[in-house]
């Protein structure tokens, strides 16, 4: 994950890959790292030497025998230096805000959620996030925070830091959410698109583990994709990559909040799908959530049809990018079932046969919390860095 300005070179990216392996593997020898990463011994030794010099790794307490240590001196054990610095994570959805305090390893200590209209109430949403984070810090005796990682459900201009799309987050247009939140929190803030954080959460702690190329698709009140290519999240030249929700679907006329008709989001989002289910099940009433959906043939047909429509778009992306997996998340997508079956059926039908045959299509293992888990994991990674510098 490119979160510092010094990671542009392949050598530095390799060092971070080795550090991530160490974070998840406990005490390891250099020989273990060679085996786990497939890198040469000289490459591993150079990276470990740098990590030790940066104070992020220690070496000591020789192992009895490390792989490949032969009859010579036992191999020393490498460990990540524990940091006591806490951090925080915020996840803004279209209809909710989540907040969490995070320990030094990037795991959540506690979290809270508030349901509100984020699209039309930017100031209220940010105020609510600041209030929740303050409550969490008091309740769990969390004093200093090193940084706050934040996900927002729309495109963020990576050059200016401003929200640019009036059709997705109407009351956020022209705002610099990093600066607005830093004023409220008095803390350093790092902003990402929420689907990027969902992909990062699944990469680090969910269904994306073991894949270097996959698409994470958030199917909720909006539709967005986070791409992991070559083991790294991909954002595009301006940070707008993955905005698939407003892809036009030929033959559909549903009005979208962007003002156009027939957008993918207008047909497949939580609001649209639950409205169809409620129409055939009057007892559900308005505002029903996917948790309330019945399990009957009509509901399964609606979900399967929605999956087919989404799968048609994802088959095009699969032909373009040839990912190893499609990980389907969000409030609607992570439930799997008929929606996932419809996606898989359309991809198998429309994608190139060799691509479709090699593609895993699975629900997000982290469910609706993938974005917050991703923000927490990134916050923990940043806390372990010298200076904790963040990518803009």
Secondary structure by P-SEA (a helix, b strand, c coil): cccccccccaaaaaaaaaaaaaaacccccaaaaaaaccccaaaaaaaaaaaaaaccccccccccccccccccccbbbbbccccccccbbbbbcccccccccccccccccccccccccccccaaaaaaaaaaaaaaaaaaaccccccbbbbbccccccccccccccccccccccccaaaaaaaaaccbbbbbccaaaaaaaaaacccccccccbbbbbbbccbbbbbbbcccccccccccccccccccccccccccccccccccccccccaaaaaaaaaaaccccccccccccccccaaaaaaaaaaaaaaaaaaaaaaaaccccbbbbbccccccccaaaaaaaaaaaacccaaaaaabbbbccccccaaaaaaaaaaaaaaaacccccccc
